[in-house]
Amino acid sequence: MATNINFNALNVVGATTTQTTQDFRNEWGVGAEIYLNVSSIGTGNITLTVQGKDVTSGTYYTVLQGAAVSSNGLTRYQVFPGGATTANVSVNDIFPFTWRIVVTANNANPVTYTVGVTIFG
């Protein structure tokens, strides 16, 4: 029986700089949903990127890069084999074994947000 794993990847208050998670290991599943929930953006603007990591070289590569977010609210991203590919939202791909999330601050204005993850087993 497949099991889904849910966790909070980032909880950021008033960030003015790019935030990068630790490396995570995907031992549970093939796909994931990532939820960017912005509660206070003001005149800020951020971009979420999901990166995989080549464990041999340590080099990160882009799995999915979202569009710039400049308003409060929830944005859902998906990485799943057999799923639809929609620019800046979803990609038809397996979820990498080693991965991280980077939320890039596109200007120096403070933004408050959380990033949640569900891994599908």
Backbone as XML, in Angstrom:
<?xml version="1.0"?>
<chain id="A" units="angstrom">
  <residue number="1" name="MET">
    <atom name="N" x="0.834" y="-1.175" z="0.000"/>
    <atom name="CA" x="0.000" y="0.000" z="0.000"/>
    <atom name="C" x="0.885" y="1.247" z="0.000"/>
  </residue>
  <residue number="2" name="ALA">
    <atom name="N" x="0.569" y="2.175" z="-0.858"/>
    <atom name="CA" x="1.341" y="3.414" z="-0.977"/>
    <atom name="C" x="1.019" y="4.352" z="0.181"/>
  </residue>
  <residue number="3" name="THR">
    <atom name="N" x="2.020" y="5.101" z="0.594"/>
    <atom name="CA" x="1.858" y="6.052" z="1.679"/>
    <atom name="C" x="2.311" y="7.424" z="1.204"/>
  </residue>
  <residue number="4" name="ASN">
    <atom name="N" x="1.539" y="8.446" z="1.538"/>
    <atom name="CA" x="1.928" y="9.813" z="1.235"/>
    <atom name="C" x="2.622" y="10.409" z="2.456"/>
  </residue>
  <residue number="5" name="ILE">
    <atom name="N" x="3.642" y="11.221" z="2.203"/>
    <atom name="CA" x="4.386" y="11.895" z="3.259"/>
    <atom name="C" x="4.172" y="13.392" z="3.083"/>
  </residue>
  <residue number="6" name="ASN">
    <atom name="N" x="3.784" y="14.086" z="4.148"/>
    <atom name="CA" x="3.570" y="15.536" z="4.128"/>
    <atom name="C" x="4.529" y="16.201" z="5.111"/>
  </residue>
  <residue number="7" name="PHE">
    <atom name="N" x="5.119" y="17.327" z="4.707"/>
    <atom name="CA" x="5.954" y="18.071" z="5.643"/>
    <atom name="C" x="6.087" y="19.526" z="5.223"/>
  </residue>
  <residue number="8" name="ASN">
    <atom name="N" x="6.490" y="20.352" z="6.185"/>
    <atom name="CA" x="6.734" y="21.770" z="5.967"/>
    <atom name="C" x="8.204" y="21.934" z="5.597"/>
  </residue>
  <residue number="9" name="ALA">
    <atom name="N" x="8.477" y="22.435" z="4.392"/>
    <atom name="CA" x="9.854" y="22.607" z="3.928"/>
    <atom name="C" x="10.435" y="23.959" z="4.330"/>
  </residue>
  <residue number="10" name="LEU">
    <atom name="N" x="9.607" y="25.005" z="4.327"/>
    <atom name="CA" x="10.061" y="26.348" z="4.695"/>
    <atom name="C" x="8.940" y="27.084" z="5.416"/>
  </residue>
  <residue number="11" name="ASN">
    <atom name="N" x="9.316" y="27.874" z="6.404"/>
    <atom name="CA" x="8.395" y="28.776" z="7.091"/>
    <atom name="C" x="9.146" y="30.095" z="7.231"/>
  </residue>
  <residue number="12" name="VAL">
    <atom name="N" x="8.824" y="31.056" z="6.373"/>
    <atom name="CA" x="9.641" y="32.262" z="6.232"/>
    <atom name="C" x="8.820" y="33.496" z="6.595"/>
  </residue>
  <residue number="13" name="VAL">
    <atom name="N" x="9.400" y="34.351" z="7.432"/>
    <atom name="CA" x="8.729" y="35.582" z="7.852"/>
    <atom name="C" x="9.575" y="36.777" z="7.424"/>
  </residue>
  <residue number="14" name="GLY">
    <atom name="N" x="9.023" y="37.623" z="6.559"/>
    <atom name="CA" x="9.675" y="38.862" z="6.164"/>
    <atom name="C" x="11.007" y="38.705" z="5.464"/>
  </residue>
  <residue number="15" name="ALA">
    <atom name="N" x="11.165" y="37.664" z="4.660"/>
    <atom name="CA" x="12.439" y="37.434" z="3.974"/>
    <atom name="C" x="12.667" y="38.456" z="2.866"/>
  </residue>
  <residue number="16" name="THR">
    <atom name="N" x="13.893" y="38.920" z="2.772"/>
    <atom name="CA" x="14.287" y="39.840" z="1.704"/>
    <atom name="C" x="15.382" y="39.225" z="0.831"/>
  </residue>
  <residue number="17" name="THR">
    <atom name="N" x="15.753" y="37.987" z="1.153"/>
    <atom name="CA" x="16.804" y="37.288" z="0.421"/>
    <atom name="C" x="16.309" y="35.915" z="-0.020"/>
  </residue>
  <residue number="18" name="THR">
    <atom name="N" x="17.034" y="35.294" z="-0.917"/>
    <atom name="CA" x="16.710" y="33.948" z="-1.403"/>
    <atom name="C" x="16.835" y="32.940" z="-0.265"/>
  </residue>
  <residue number="19" name="GLN">
    <atom name="N" x="15.867" y="32.023" z="-0.191"/>
    <atom name="CA" x="15.848" y="30.976" z="0.832"/>
    <atom name="C" x="16.009" y="29.618" z="0.160"/>
  </residue>
  <residue number="20" name="THR">
    <atom name="N" x="16.899" y="28.793" z="0.685"/>
    <atom name="CA" x="17.172" y="27.473" z="0.125"/>
    <atom name="C" x="17.016" y="26.429" z="1.223"/>
  </residue>
  <residue number="21" name="THR">
    <atom name="N" x="16.256" y="25.362" z="0.939"/>
    <atom name="CA" x="16.109" y="24.295" z="1.922"/>
    <atom name="C" x="17.376" y="23.452" z="1.978"/>
  </residue>
  <residue number="22" name="GLN">
    <atom name="N" x="17.428" y="22.614" z="2.954"/>
    <atom name="CA" x="18.451" y="21.570" z="3.004"/>
    <atom name="C" x="18.175" y="20.592" z="1.872"/>
  </residue>
  <residue number="23" name="ASP">
    <atom name="N" x="19.095" y="19.712" z="1.603"/>
    <atom name="CA" x="18.832" y="18.612" z="0.680"/>
    <atom name="C" x="17.883" y="17.631" z="1.360"/>
  </residue>
  <residue number="24" name="PHE">
    <atom name="N" x="16.875" y="17.179" z="0.628"/>
    <atom name="CA" x="15.966" y="16.149" z="1.105"/>
    <atom name="C" x="16.229" y="14.875" z="0.314"/>
  </residue>
  <residue number="25" name="ARG">
    <atom name="N" x="15.959" y="13.733" z="0.932"/>
    <atom name="CA" x="16.060" y="12.446" z="0.236"/>
    <atom name="C" x="14.656" y="11.905" z="0.026"/>
  </residue>
  <residue number="26" name="ASN">
    <atom name="N" x="14.355" y="11.567" z="-1.197"/>
    <atom name="CA" x="13.059" y="11.001" z="-1.545"/>
    <atom name="C" x="13.174" y="9.482" z="-1.529"/>
  </residue>
  <residue number="27" name="GLU">
    <atom name="N" x="12.813" y="8.895" z="-0.421"/>
    <atom name="CA" x="12.835" y="7.444" z="-0.290"/>
    <atom name="C" x="11.430" y="6.865" z="-0.370"/>
  </residue>
  <residue number="28" name="TRP">
    <atom name="N" x="10.435" y="7.718" z="-0.644"/>
    <atom name="CA" x="9.051" y="7.318" z="-0.461"/>
    <atom name="C" x="8.248" y="7.201" z="-1.729"/>
  </residue>
  <residue number="29" name="GLY">
    <atom name="N" x="8.541" y="7.995" z="-2.747"/>
    <atom name="CA" x="7.621" y="7.990" z="-3.865"/>
    <atom name="C" x="8.191" y="8.475" z="-5.173"/>
  </residue>
  <residue number="30" name="VAL">
    <atom name="N" x="7.297" y="8.563" z="-6.138"/>
    <atom name="CA" x="7.691" y="8.940" z="-7.494"/>
    <atom name="C" x="7.269" y="10.358" z="-7.870"/>
  </residue>
  <residue number="31" name="GLY">
    <atom name="N" x="6.348" y="10.934" z="-7.122"/>
    <atom name="CA" x="5.845" y="12.252" z="-7.476"/>
    <atom name="C" x="5.652" y="13.114" z="-6.250"/>
  </residue>
  <residue number="32" name="ALA">
    <atom name="N" x="5.436" y="14.411" z="-6.490"/>
    <atom name="CA" x="5.254" y="15.332" z="-5.375"/>
    <atom name="C" x="4.408" y="16.523" z="-5.774"/>
  </residue>
  <residue number="33" name="GLU">
    <atom name="N" x="3.740" y="17.099" z="-4.780"/>
    <atom name="CA" x="3.102" y="18.407" z="-4.905"/>
    <atom name="C" x="3.802" y="19.333" z="-3.932"/>
  </residue>
  <residue number="34" name="ILE">
    <atom name="N" x="4.061" y="20.544" z="-4.378"/>
    <atom name="CA" x="4.698" y="21.558" z="-3.556"/>
    <atom name="C" x="3.733" y="22.732" z="-3.482"/>
  </residue>
  <residue number="35" name="TYR">
    <atom name="N" x="3.523" y="23.240" z="-2.273"/>
    <atom name="CA" x="2.550" y="24.304" z="-2.049"/>
    <atom name="C" x="3.252" y="25.546" z="-1.527"/>
  </residue>
  <residue number="36" name="LEU">
    <atom name="N" x="3.211" y="26.617" z="-2.298"/>
    <atom name="CA" x="3.743" y="27.911" z="-1.874"/>
    <atom name="C" x="2.564" y="28.744" z="-1.408"/>
  </residue>
  <residue number="37" name="ASN">
    <atom name="N" x="2.517" y="29.051" z="-0.112"/>
    <atom name="CA" x="1.407" y="29.820" z="0.450"/>
    <atom name="C" x="1.937" y="31.160" z="0.948"/>
  </residue>
  <residue number="38" name="VAL">
    <atom name="N" x="1.681" y="32.210" z="0.172"/>
    <atom name="CA" x="2.169" y="33.552" z="0.490"/>
    <atom name="C" x="1.106" y="34.275" z="1.304"/>
  </residue>
  <residue number="39" name="SER">
    <atom name="N" x="1.496" y="34.750" z="2.495"/>
    <atom name="CA" x="0.539" y="35.457" z="3.353"/>
    <atom name="C" x="0.773" y="36.959" z="3.397"/>
  </residue>
  <residue number="40" name="SER">
    <atom name="N" x="1.973" y="37.403" z="3.046"/>
    <atom name="CA" x="2.262" y="38.839" z="3.035"/>
    <atom name="C" x="3.360" y="39.112" z="2.010"/>
  </residue>
  <residue number="41" name="ILE">
    <atom name="N" x="2.943" y="39.657" z="0.870"/>
    <atom name="CA" x="3.929" y="39.894" z="-0.195"/>
    <atom name="C" x="4.205" y="41.374" z="-0.419"/>
  </residue>
  <residue number="42" name="GLY">
    <atom name="N" x="3.256" y="42.248" z="-0.077"/>
    <atom name="CA" x="3.464" y="43.682" z="-0.265"/>
    <atom name="C" x="3.903" y="43.980" z="-1.684"/>
  </residue>
  <residue number="43" name="THR">
    <atom name="N" x="5.058" y="44.605" z="-1.831"/>
    <atom name="CA" x="5.605" y="44.883" z="-3.162"/>
    <atom name="C" x="6.724" y="43.903" z="-3.505"/>
  </residue>
  <residue number="44" name="GLY">
    <atom name="N" x="6.789" y="42.795" z="-2.732"/>
    <atom name="CA" x="7.779" y="41.766" z="-2.994"/>
    <atom name="C" x="7.393" y="40.898" z="-4.178"/>
  </residue>
  <residue number="45" name="ASN">
    <atom name="N" x="8.279" y="39.962" z="-4.492"/>
    <atom name="CA" x="8.085" y="39.116" z="-5.667"/>
    <atom name="C" x="9.076" y="37.963" z="-5.526"/>
  </residue>
  <residue number="46" name="ILE">
    <atom name="N" x="8.582" y="36.713" z="-5.565"/>
    <atom name="CA" x="9.434" y="35.543" z="-5.370"/>
    <atom name="C" x="9.187" y="34.498" z="-6.458"/>
  </residue>
  <residue number="47" name="THR">
    <atom name="N" x="10.174" y="33.632" z="-6.663"/>
    <atom name="CA" x="10.065" y="32.546" z="-7.635"/>
    <atom name="C" x="10.519" y="31.250" z="-6.970"/>
  </residue>
  <residue number="48" name="LEU">
    <atom name="N" x="9.676" y="30.218" z="-7.039"/>
    <atom name="CA" x="10.003" y="28.914" z="-6.468"/>
    <atom name="C" x="10.604" y="28.015" z="-7.539"/>
  </residue>
  <residue number="49" name="THR">
    <atom name="N" x="11.680" y="27.310" z="-7.181"/>
    <atom name="CA" x="12.322" y="26.350" z="-8.073"/>
    <atom name="C" x="12.551" y="25.050" z="-7.315"/>
  </residue>
  <residue number="50" name="VAL">
    <atom name="N" x="12.198" y="23.934" z="-7.944"/>
    <atom name="CA" x="12.499" y="22.609" z="-7.416"/>
    <atom name="C" x="13.746" y="22.131" z="-8.155"/>
  </residue>
  <residue number="51" name="GLN">
    <atom name="N" x="14.757" y="21.734" z="-7.391"/>
    <atom name="CA" x="16.008" y="21.272" z="-7.985"/>
    <atom name="C" x="16.314" y="19.838" z="-7.558"/>
  </residue>
  <residue number="52" name="GLY">
    <atom name="N" x="16.767" y="19.039" z="-8.499"/>
    <atom name="CA" x="17.315" y="17.729" z="-8.207"/>
    <atom name="C" x="18.819" y="17.867" z="-8.052"/>
  </residue>
  <residue number="53" name="LYS">
    <atom name="N" x="19.449" y="16.822" z="-7.521"/>
    <atom name="CA" x="20.908" y="16.866" z="-7.322"/>
    <atom name="C" x="21.540" y="15.587" z="-7.859"/>
  </residue>
  <residue number="54" name="ASP">
    <atom name="N" x="22.531" y="15.775" z="-8.683"/>
    <atom name="CA" x="23.349" y="14.659" z="-9.140"/>
    <atom name="C" x="24.250" y="14.276" z="-7.965"/>
  </residue>
  <residue number="55" name="VAL">
    <atom name="N" x="24.010" y="13.102" z="-7.389"/>
    <atom name="CA" x="24.737" y="12.726" z="-6.179"/>
    <atom name="C" x="26.219" y="12.456" z="-6.429"/>
  </residue>
  <residue number="56" name="THR">
    <atom name="N" x="26.597" y="12.193" z="-7.652"/>
    <atom name="CA" x="28.005" y="11.936" z="-7.956"/>
    <atom name="C" x="28.802" y="13.233" z="-7.991"/>
  </residue>
  <residue number="57" name="SER">
    <atom name="N" x="28.293" y="14.230" z="-8.722"/>
    <atom name="CA" x="29.030" y="15.491" z="-8.861"/>
    <atom name="C" x="28.613" y="16.548" z="-7.848"/>
  </residue>
  <residue number="58" name="GLY">
    <atom name="N" x="27.428" y="16.377" z="-7.244"/>
    <atom name="CA" x="26.915" y="17.398" z="-6.330"/>
    <atom name="C" x="26.271" y="18.568" z="-7.045"/>
  </residue>
  <residue number="59" name="THR">
    <atom name="N" x="26.096" y="18.461" z="-8.354"/>
    <atom name="CA" x="25.526" y="19.542" z="-9.158"/>
    <atom name="C" x="23.996" y="19.500" z="-9.094"/>
  </residue>
  <residue number="60" name="TYR">
    <atom name="N" x="23.397" y="20.672" z="-8.886"/>
    <atom name="CA" x="21.937" y="20.796" z="-8.883"/>
    <atom name="C" x="21.442" y="21.090" z="-10.287"/>
  </residue>
  <residue number="61" name="TYR">
    <atom name="N" x="20.255" y="20.601" z="-10.604"/>
    <atom name="CA" x="19.610" y="20.869" z="-11.888"/>
    <atom name="C" x="18.149" y="21.210" z="-11.636"/>
  </residue>
  <residue number="62" name="THR">
    <atom name="N" x="17.574" y="21.996" z="-12.530"/>
    <atom name="CA" x="16.193" y="22.433" z="-12.371"/>
    <atom name="C" x="15.230" y="21.358" z="-12.835"/>
  </residue>
  <residue number="63" name="VAL">
    <atom name="N" x="14.318" y="20.992" z="-11.943"/>
    <atom name="CA" x="13.237" y="20.070" z="-12.263"/>
    <atom name="C" x="12.014" y="20.875" z="-12.700"/>
  </residue>
  <residue number="64" name="LEU">
    <atom name="N" x="11.712" y="21.924" z="-11.939"/>
    <atom name="CA" x="10.555" y="22.792" z="-12.220"/>
    <atom name="C" x="10.832" y="24.175" z="-11.676"/>
  </residue>
  <residue number="65" name="GLN">
    <atom name="N" x="10.601" y="25.189" z="-12.501"/>
    <atom name="CA" x="10.718" y="26.572" z="-12.040"/>
    <atom name="C" x="9.388" y="27.252" z="-12.245"/>
  </residue>
  <residue number="66" name="GLY">
    <atom name="N" x="8.847" y="27.797" z="-11.157"/>
    <atom name="CA" x="7.580" y="28.512" z="-11.228"/>
    <atom name="C" x="7.751" y="29.900" z="-11.802"/>
  </residue>
  <residue number="67" name="ALA">
    <atom name="N" x="6.622" y="30.517" z="-12.085"/>
    <atom name="CA" x="6.610" y="31.917" z="-12.508"/>
    <atom name="C" x="6.751" y="32.800" z="-11.260"/>
  </residue>
  <residue number="68" name="ALA">
    <atom name="N" x="7.136" y="34.033" z="-11.448"/>
    <atom name="CA" x="7.234" y="34.969" z="-10.331"/>
    <atom name="C" x="5.868" y="35.131" z="-9.682"/>
  </residue>
  <residue number="69" name="VAL">
    <atom name="N" x="5.854" y="35.092" z="-8.346"/>
    <atom name="CA" x="4.631" y="35.259" z="-7.569"/>
    <atom name="C" x="4.672" y="36.644" z="-6.932"/>
  </residue>
  <residue number="70" name="SER">
    <atom name="N" x="3.644" y="37.445" z="-7.185"/>
    <atom name="CA" x="3.620" y="38.817" z="-6.670"/>
    <atom name="C" x="2.312" y="39.146" z="-5.959"/>
  </residue>
  <residue number="71" name="SER">
    <atom name="N" x="1.570" y="38.102" z="-5.530"/>
    <atom name="CA" x="0.333" y="38.342" z="-4.779"/>
    <atom name="C" x="0.176" y="37.255" z="-3.717"/>
  </residue>
  <residue number="72" name="ASN">
    <atom name="N" x="-0.586" y="37.567" z="-2.695"/>
    <atom name="CA" x="-0.861" y="36.605" z="-1.632"/>
    <atom name="C" x="-1.714" y="35.471" z="-2.170"/>
  </residue>
  <residue number="73" name="GLY">
    <atom name="N" x="-1.561" y="34.290" z="-1.574"/>
    <atom name="CA" x="-2.378" y="33.154" z="-1.957"/>
    <atom name="C" x="-1.555" y="31.891" z="-2.099"/>
  </residue>
  <residue number="74" name="LEU">
    <atom name="N" x="-2.246" y="30.809" z="-2.456"/>
    <atom name="CA" x="-1.636" y="29.495" z="-2.574"/>
    <atom name="C" x="-1.362" y="29.156" z="-4.033"/>
  </residue>
  <residue number="75" name="THR">
    <atom name="N" x="-0.144" y="28.714" z="-4.310"/>
    <atom name="CA" x="0.222" y="28.221" z="-5.636"/>
    <atom name="C" x="0.669" y="26.775" z="-5.478"/>
  </residue>
  <residue number="76" name="ARG">
    <atom name="N" x="0.134" y="25.890" z="-6.314"/>
    <atom name="CA" x="0.457" y="24.467" z="-6.240"/>
    <atom name="C" x="1.301" y="24.077" z="-7.452"/>
  </residue>
  <residue number="77" name="TYR">
    <atom name="N" x="2.389" y="23.350" z="-7.195"/>
    <atom name="CA" x="3.287" y="22.863" z="-8.232"/>
    <atom name="C" x="3.279" y="21.333" z="-8.169"/>
  </residue>
  <residue number="78" name="GLN">
    <atom name="N" x="3.450" y="20.670" z="-9.321"/>
    <atom name="CA" x="3.443" y="19.212" z="-9.349"/>
    <atom name="C" x="4.596" y="18.665" z="-10.191"/>
  </residue>
  <residue number="79" name="VAL">
    <atom name="N" x="5.223" y="17.618" z="-9.671"/>
    <atom name="CA" x="6.216" y="16.840" z="-10.407"/>
    <atom name="C" x="5.744" y="15.400" z="-10.293"/>
  </residue>
  <residue number="80" name="PHE">
    <atom name="N" x="5.326" y="14.824" z="-11.423"/>
    <atom name="CA" x="4.743" y="13.492" z="-11.357"/>
    <atom name="C" x="4.858" y="12.806" z="-12.712"/>
  </residue>
  <residue number="81" name="PRO">
    <atom name="N" x="5.324" y="11.544" z="-12.744"/>
    <atom name="CA" x="5.396" y="10.845" z="-14.031"/>
    <atom name="C" x="3.994" y="10.592" z="-14.576"/>
  </residue>
  <residue number="82" name="GLY">
    <atom name="N" x="3.804" y="10.898" z="-15.834"/>
    <atom name="CA" x="2.495" y="10.729" z="-16.461"/>
    <atom name="C" x="1.579" y="11.915" z="-16.257"/>
  </residue>
  <residue number="83" name="GLY">
    <atom name="N" x="2.004" y="12.889" z="-15.461"/>
    <atom name="CA" x="1.196" y="14.085" z="-15.229"/>
    <atom name="C" x="1.312" y="15.063" z="-16.389"/>
  </residue>
  <residue number="84" name="ALA">
    <atom name="N" x="0.433" y="16.026" z="-16.382"/>
    <atom name="CA" x="0.447" y="17.057" z="-17.425"/>
    <atom name="C" x="1.677" y="17.949" z="-17.251"/>
  </residue>
  <residue number="85" name="THR">
    <atom name="N" x="2.205" y="18.415" z="-18.364"/>
    <atom name="CA" x="3.271" y="19.408" z="-18.322"/>
    <atom name="C" x="2.653" y="20.760" z="-18.652"/>
  </residue>
  <residue number="86" name="THR">
    <atom name="N" x="2.710" y="21.661" z="-17.682"/>
    <atom name="CA" x="2.193" y="23.014" z="-17.835"/>
    <atom name="C" x="3.298" y="23.967" z="-17.401"/>
  </residue>
  <residue number="87" name="ALA">
    <atom name="N" x="3.685" y="24.869" z="-18.266"/>
    <atom name="CA" x="4.792" y="25.779" z="-17.978"/>
    <atom name="C" x="4.630" y="26.436" z="-16.616"/>
  </residue>
  <residue number="88" name="ASN">
    <atom name="N" x="5.681" y="26.387" z="-15.815"/>
    <atom name="CA" x="5.772" y="27.043" z="-14.515"/>
    <atom name="C" x="4.860" y="26.460" z="-13.443"/>
  </residue>
  <residue number="89" name="VAL">
    <atom name="N" x="4.190" y="25.322" z="-13.715"/>
    <atom name="CA" x="3.250" y="24.762" z="-12.753"/>
    <atom name="C" x="3.469" y="23.269" z="-12.522"/>
  </residue>
  <residue number="90" name="SER">
    <atom name="N" x="3.644" y="22.507" z="-13.600"/>
    <atom name="CA" x="3.774" y="21.060" z="-13.455"/>
    <atom name="C" x="4.678" y="20.485" z="-14.538"/>
  </residue>
  <residue number="91" name="VAL">
    <atom name="N" x="5.245" y="19.304" z="-14.208"/>
    <atom name="CA" x="6.140" y="18.648" z="-15.153"/>
    <atom name="C" x="5.914" y="17.137" z="-15.081"/>
  </residue>
  <residue number="92" name="ASN">
    <atom name="N" x="5.976" y="16.496" z="-16.240"/>
    <atom name="CA" x="5.849" y="15.049" z="-16.355"/>
    <atom name="C" x="7.238" y="14.455" z="-16.147"/>
  </residue>
  <residue number="93" name="ASP">
    <atom name="N" x="7.547" y="14.074" z="-14.895"/>
    <atom name="CA" x="8.878" y="13.579" z="-14.564"/>
    <atom name="C" x="8.797" y="12.830" z="-13.242"/>
  </residue>
  <residue number="94" name="ILE">
    <atom name="N" x="9.747" y="11.936" z="-12.991"/>
    <atom name="CA" x="9.824" y="11.314" z="-11.676"/>
    <atom name="C" x="10.454" y="12.311" z="-10.708"/>
  </residue>
  <residue number="95" name="PHE">
    <atom name="N" x="10.099" y="12.186" z="-9.447"/>
    <atom name="CA" x="10.651" y="13.085" z="-8.444"/>
    <atom name="C" x="12.045" y="12.581" z="-8.069"/>
  </residue>
  <residue number="96" name="PRO">
    <atom name="N" x="13.063" y="13.465" z="-8.052"/>
    <atom name="CA" x="14.438" y="13.026" z="-7.821"/>
    <atom name="C" x="14.652" y="12.435" z="-6.424"/>
  </residue>
  <residue number="97" name="PHE">
    <atom name="N" x="15.673" y="11.601" z="-6.306"/>
    <atom name="CA" x="16.028" y="11.009" z="-5.022"/>
    <atom name="C" x="16.561" y="12.071" z="-4.059"/>
  </residue>
  <residue number="98" name="THR">
    <atom name="N" x="17.482" y="12.906" z="-4.518"/>
    <atom name="CA" x="18.009" y="14.015" z="-3.707"/>
    <atom name="C" x="17.546" y="15.316" z="-4.347"/>
  </residue>
  <residue number="99" name="TRP">
    <atom name="N" x="16.945" y="16.185" z="-3.545"/>
    <atom name="CA" x="16.336" y="17.396" z="-4.093"/>
    <atom name="C" x="16.288" y="18.487" z="-3.032"/>
  </residue>
  <residue number="100" name="ARG">
    <atom name="N" x="15.995" y="19.700" z="-3.502"/>
    <atom name="CA" x="15.808" y="20.843" z="-2.609"/>
    <atom name="C" x="14.876" y="21.843" z="-3.269"/>
  </residue>
  <residue number="101" name="ILE">
    <atom name="N" x="14.465" y="22.839" z="-2.491"/>
    <atom name="CA" x="13.624" y="23.930" z="-2.994"/>
    <atom name="C" x="14.377" y="25.235" z="-2.779"/>
  </residue>
  <residue number="102" name="VAL">
    <atom name="N" x="14.369" y="26.074" z="-3.799"/>
    <atom name="CA" x="14.959" y="27.405" z="-3.718"/>
    <atom name="C" x="13.844" y="28.410" z="-3.995"/>
  </residue>
  <residue number="103" name="VAL">
    <atom name="N" x="13.661" y="29.365" z="-3.075"/>
    <atom name="CA" x="12.704" y="30.451" z="-3.294"/>
    <atom name="C" x="13.531" y="31.725" z="-3.444"/>
  </residue>
  <residue number="104" name="THR">
    <atom name="N" x="13.560" y="32.224" z="-4.672"/>
    <atom name="CA" x="14.390" y="33.367" z="-5.013"/>
    <atom name="C" x="13.652" y="34.671" z="-4.749"/>
  </residue>
  <residue number="105" name="ALA">
    <atom name="N" x="14.282" y="35.562" z="-3.992"/>
    <atom name="CA" x="13.746" y="36.912" z="-3.782"/>
    <atom name="C" x="14.137" y="37.740" z="-5.001"/>
  </residue>
  <residue number="106" name="ASN">
    <atom name="N" x="13.129" y="38.195" z="-5.725"/>
    <atom name="CA" x="13.399" y="38.941" z="-6.957"/>
    <atom name="C" x="13.594" y="40.434" z="-6.724"/>
  </residue>
  <residue number="107" name="ASN">
    <atom name="N" x="13.391" y="40.878" z="-5.496"/>
    <atom name="CA" x="13.714" y="42.243" z="-5.094"/>
    <atom name="C" x="13.950" y="42.222" z="-3.583"/>
  </residue>
  <residue number="108" name="ALA">
    <atom name="N" x="14.281" y="43.324" z="-2.987"/>
    <atom name="CA" x="14.654" y="43.357" z="-1.568"/>
    <atom name="C" x="13.477" y="43.666" z="-0.648"/>
  </residue>
  <residue number="109" name="ASN">
    <atom name="N" x="12.245" y="43.467" z="-1.114"/>
    <atom name="CA" x="11.069" y="43.741" z="-0.298"/>
    <atom name="C" x="10.658" y="42.499" z="0.484"/>
  </residue>
  <residue number="110" name="PRO">
    <atom name="N" x="10.259" y="42.645" z="1.761"/>
    <atom name="CA" x="9.973" y="41.488" z="2.612"/>
    <atom name="C" x="8.738" y="40.697" z="2.165"/>
  </residue>
  <residue number="111" name="VAL">
    <atom name="N" x="8.860" y="39.351" z="2.263"/>
    <atom name="CA" x="7.767" y="38.445" z="1.907"/>
    <atom name="C" x="7.656" y="37.376" z="2.994"/>
  </residue>
  <residue number="112" name="THR">
    <atom name="N" x="6.425" y="37.053" z="3.384"/>
    <atom name="CA" x="6.162" y="36.004" z="4.360"/>
    <atom name="C" x="5.419" y="34.874" z="3.662"/>
  </residue>
  <residue number="113" name="TYR">
    <atom name="N" x="5.932" y="33.647" z="3.834"/>
    <atom name="CA" x="5.325" y="32.505" z="3.122"/>
    <atom name="C" x="5.738" y="31.192" z="3.779"/>
  </residue>
  <residue number="114" name="THR">
    <atom name="N" x="5.009" y="30.140" z="3.418"/>
    <atom name="CA" x="5.381" y="28.785" z="3.785"/>
    <atom name="C" x="5.462" y="27.947" z="2.507"/>
  </residue>
  <residue number="115" name="VAL">
    <atom name="N" x="6.243" y="26.870" z="2.591"/>
    <atom name="CA" x="6.319" y="25.907" z="1.506"/>
    <atom name="C" x="6.067" y="24.524" z="2.118"/>
  </residue>
  <residue number="116" name="GLY">
    <atom name="N" x="5.004" y="23.884" z="1.676"/>
    <atom name="CA" x="4.677" y="22.546" z="2.117"/>
    <atom name="C" x="4.885" y="21.554" z="0.988"/>
  </residue>
  <residue number="117" name="VAL">
    <atom name="N" x="5.086" y="20.289" z="1.345"/>
    <atom name="CA" x="5.364" y="19.251" z="0.350"/>
    <atom name="C" x="4.551" y="18.006" z="0.685"/>
  </residue>
  <residue number="118" name="THR">
    <atom name="N" x="4.006" y="17.380" z="-0.351"/>
    <atom name="CA" x="3.440" y="16.049" z="-0.251"/>
    <atom name="C" x="4.167" y="15.160" z="-1.254"/>
  </residue>
  <residue number="119" name="ILE">
    <atom name="N" x="4.771" y="14.083" z="-0.751"/>
    <atom name="CA" x="5.427" y="13.100" z="-1.604"/>
    <atom name="C" x="4.448" y="11.936" z="-1.762"/>
  </residue>
  <residue number="120" name="PHE">
    <atom name="N" x="4.204" y="11.510" z="-3.006"/>
    <atom name="CA" x="3.262" y="10.432" z="-3.281"/>
    <atom name="C" x="4.009" y="9.110" z="-3.424"/>
  </residue>
  <residue number="121" name="GLY">
    <atom name="N" x="3.616" y="8.145" z="-2.597"/>
    <atom name="CA" x="4.242" y="6.834" z="-2.613"/>
    <atom name="C" x="3.538" y="5.873" z="-3.521"/>
  </residue>
</chain>
